[in-house]
Amino acid sequence: MSVLIYAEHRDQKFNKAVYELVSLGYRLANELNTQAIAFTSGDIADDELKSLGRFGCKTILHTSANVYDDEKQLAETISAAALENNAKVVLMPHSFRGRAVAPRIAVRLKASLAQSINGYPASVQPMVVNKRAFSGKALVKENLDGDISVITLTPNTFGLHENAVGAVVQALPDNAGAPATRVLQQEVQKGKILLSEADIVVSGGRGMRSADNWQPLEELADILGAATACSRPVSDEGWRPHHEHVGQTGKVVSPSLYFALGISGAIQHLAGISGSKVIVAVNKDPEAPIFTVADYGIVGDLQSVLPRLNEAFRKHKSGN
Ligand SMILES: Cc1cc2nc3c(=O)[nH]c(=O)nc-3n(C[C@H](O)[C@H](O)[C@H](O)COP(=O)(O)OP(=O)(O)OC[C@H]3O[C@@H](n4cnc5c(N)ncnc54)[C@H](O)[C@@H]3O)c2cc1C
């Protein structure tokens, strides 16, 4: 028996969401009296593979085959590793790739599927997980019947828990064959904090008025070490790139702190932020729906509030 964790990597590095997944896998494996095994593929250094041991993973299965680009091949390879290791739980990150591949694995393994669970399951035997439903308006407990559970974890809902063990890398044969899909070119966002991993997110809506007004918002993000985000109309207008769009049709984030600046708080936007621990809203309309979900609210015009927030945070940071 085992808990199998799919450890995806970008630029040959694991991200925080993967270490969080391993932390969860380790705790689940302990409760099931079994071991946490990670699976990964493609070009990645041995030291990086072994870094998964910091969070409790003793065995790392690695195939040099690059099956990541082809969702069908990736699902086949992970399913084969799950069967080989008698996995009772397959853990996937709730990334674009994770959420696309998890259902394929569930079908292959005839397993129960739960996407985007929040934190540690309410019960492990039987498996009962916590999730958000109805665009984040409700919390549900979902019972996973069946022998095997395939689960994707919402980032930042379990946290990082170190349990250092010596990890051993086991090389798997490359028998994946030629992929049906190959990515020819990709441009990776560099030098910025990734939105999906950020602990603080500073997000702007139509209340920012135009693409030219983003400098003070970016300044706030810089001061706080935060990622920038936006509402959908803002990215539709081309004021900000689409990868920053948060909500039902965009990214789902669950940072410790979410700033909603000039965002009305439509249900489709809230669907992407309801996992945030603290929400701070700035809006000139005291009746804006965002204030019903905000923990702290400032009623005022962004053009005057934002520079004052920046000044206050800058002073606080420098200790003056
Ligand atoms: C199927 C579907 C899917 C959707 N998916 C998404 C999604 O994923 N994400 C998403 O965000 N939206 C989504 N939407 C759109 C959503 O319904 C809202 O239209 C959108 O979230 C509103 O964006 P906003 O809050 O930036 O703009 P608005 O609703 O126009 O709000 C702007 C706010 O800024 C305030 N404001 C204006 N000027 C200032 C100022 N100077 N200072 C302070 N405050 C100011 C206003 O009072 C207002 O509250 C979706 C809609 C549909 C139908």
The ligand as an SDF file (V2000), in Angstrom:
LIG
                    3D

 53 58  0  0  0  0  0  0  0  0999 V2000
  -19.7470   33.3410  -16.7180 C   0  0  0  0  0  0  0  0  0  0  0  0
  -19.0070   34.4850  -16.0830 C   0  0  0  0  0  0  0  0  0  0  0  0
  -17.7480   34.2400  -15.5550 C   0  0  0  0  0  0  0  0  0  0  0  0
  -17.0490   35.2840  -14.9460 C   0  0  0  0  0  0  0  0  0  0  0  0
  -15.8180   35.0390  -14.4000 N   0  0  0  0  0  0  0  0  0  0  0  0
  -15.1690   36.0110  -13.7350 C   0  0  0  0  0  0  0  0  0  0  0  0
  -13.9240   35.7720  -13.0890 C   0  0  0  0  0  0  0  0  0  0  0  0
  -13.3700   34.6730  -13.1520 O   0  0  0  0  0  0  0  0  0  0  0  0
  -13.3400   36.7850  -12.4180 N   0  0  0  0  0  0  0  0  0  0  0  0
  -13.8900   38.0300  -12.3130 C   0  0  0  0  0  0  0  0  0  0  0  0
  -13.3050   38.9270  -11.6770 O   0  0  0  0  0  0  0  0  0  0  0  0
  -15.0630   38.2890  -12.9380 N   0  0  0  0  0  0  0  0  0  0  0  0
  -15.7010   37.3270  -13.6400 C   0  0  0  0  0  0  0  0  0  0  0  0
  -16.8790   37.6140  -14.2690 N   0  0  0  0  0  0  0  0  0  0  0  0
  -17.3390   39.0240  -14.2990 C   0  0  0  0  0  0  0  0  0  0  0  0
  -18.0340   39.4220  -13.0170 C   0  0  0  0  0  0  0  0  0  0  0  0
  -19.4160   39.1220  -13.1070 O   0  0  0  0  0  0  0  0  0  0  0  0
  -17.9000   40.9440  -12.7730 C   0  0  0  0  0  0  0  0  0  0  0  0
  -18.4010   41.6370  -13.8880 O   0  0  0  0  0  0  0  0  0  0  0  0
  -16.4640   41.3820  -12.5290 C   0  0  0  0  0  0  0  0  0  0  0  0
  -15.8760   40.6230  -11.4930 O   0  0  0  0  0  0  0  0  0  0  0  0
  -16.4330   42.8450  -12.1170 C   0  0  0  0  0  0  0  0  0  0  0  0
  -15.1140   43.2890  -12.1060 O   0  0  0  0  0  0  0  0  0  0  0  0
  -14.7020   44.5530  -11.2390 P   0  0  0  0  0  0  0  0  0  0  0  0
  -15.1070   44.3330   -9.8310 O   0  0  0  0  0  0  0  0  0  0  0  0
  -13.2920   44.8390  -11.5400 O   0  0  0  0  0  0  0  0  0  0  0  0
  -15.5550   45.7110  -11.9280 O   0  0  0  0  0  0  0  0  0  0  0  0
  -16.8640   46.4690  -11.4570 P   0  0  0  0  0  0  0  0  0  0  0  0
  -17.9500   45.5200  -11.1090 O   0  0  0  0  0  0  0  0  0  0  0  0
  -17.1390   47.4850  -12.4810 O   0  0  0  0  0  0  0  0  0  0  0  0
  -16.4510   47.1730  -10.0950 O   0  0  0  0  0  0  0  0  0  0  0  0
  -15.5460   48.2300  -10.0000 C   0  0  0  0  0  0  0  0  0  0  0  0
  -15.5670   48.6960   -8.5490 C   0  0  0  0  0  0  0  0  0  0  0  0
  -14.6100   49.7210   -8.3950 O   0  0  0  0  0  0  0  0  0  0  0  0
  -15.1700   50.7270   -7.5700 C   0  0  0  0  0  0  0  0  0  0  0  0
  -14.4960   51.9840   -7.9410 N   0  0  0  0  0  0  0  0  0  0  0  0
  -14.6200   52.6770   -9.1080 C   0  0  0  0  0  0  0  0  0  0  0  0
  -13.7870   53.7310   -9.0900 N   0  0  0  0  0  0  0  0  0  0  0  0
  -13.1230   53.7010   -7.9010 C   0  0  0  0  0  0  0  0  0  0  0  0
  -12.1310   54.5220   -7.2870 C   0  0  0  0  0  0  0  0  0  0  0  0
  -11.6290   55.5760   -7.9280 N   0  0  0  0  0  0  0  0  0  0  0  0
  -11.7010   54.1900   -6.0500 N   0  0  0  0  0  0  0  0  0  0  0  0
  -12.2110   53.1070   -5.3780 C   0  0  0  0  0  0  0  0  0  0  0  0
  -13.1380   52.3070   -5.9150 N   0  0  0  0  0  0  0  0  0  0  0  0
  -13.5810   52.5750   -7.1620 C   0  0  0  0  0  0  0  0  0  0  0  0
  -16.6530   50.7390   -7.8650 C   0  0  0  0  0  0  0  0  0  0  0  0
  -17.3850   51.2580   -6.7640 O   0  0  0  0  0  0  0  0  0  0  0  0
  -16.9270   49.2590   -8.1130 C   0  0  0  0  0  0  0  0  0  0  0  0
  -17.3440   48.6170   -6.9140 O   0  0  0  0  0  0  0  0  0  0  0  0
  -17.6000   36.5890  -14.8720 C   0  0  0  0  0  0  0  0  0  0  0  0
  -18.8830   36.8020  -15.4150 C   0  0  0  0  0  0  0  0  0  0  0  0
  -19.5670   35.7770  -16.0130 C   0  0  0  0  0  0  0  0  0  0  0  0
  -20.9320   36.0460  -16.5520 C   0  0  0  0  0  0  0  0  0  0  0  0
  1  2  1  0
  2  3  1  0
  2 52  2  0
  3  4  2  0
  4  5  1  0
  4 50  1  0
  5  6  2  0
  6  7  1  0
  6 13  1  0
  7  8  2  0
  7  9  1  0
  9 10  1  0
 10 11  2  0
 10 12  1  0
 12 13  2  0
 13 14  1  0
 14 15  1  0
 14 50  1  0
 15 16  1  0
 16 17  1  0
 16 18  1  0
 18 19  1  0
 18 20  1  0
 20 21  1  0
 20 22  1  0
 22 23  1  0
 23 24  1  0
 24 25  2  0
 24 26  1  0
 24 27  1  0
 27 28  1  0
 28 29  2  0
 28 30  1  0
 28 31  1  0
 31 32  1  0
 32 33  1  0
 33 34  1  0
 33 48  1  0
 34 35  1  0
 35 36  1  0
 35 46  1  0
 36 37  1  0
 36 45  1  0
 37 38  2  0
 38 39  1  0
 39 40  1  0
 39 45  2  0
 40 41  1  0
 40 42  2  0
 42 43  1  0
 43 44  2  0
 44 45  1  0
 46 47  1  0
 46 48  1  0
 48 49  1  0
 50 51  2  0
 51 52  1  0
 52 53  1  0
M  END
$$$$
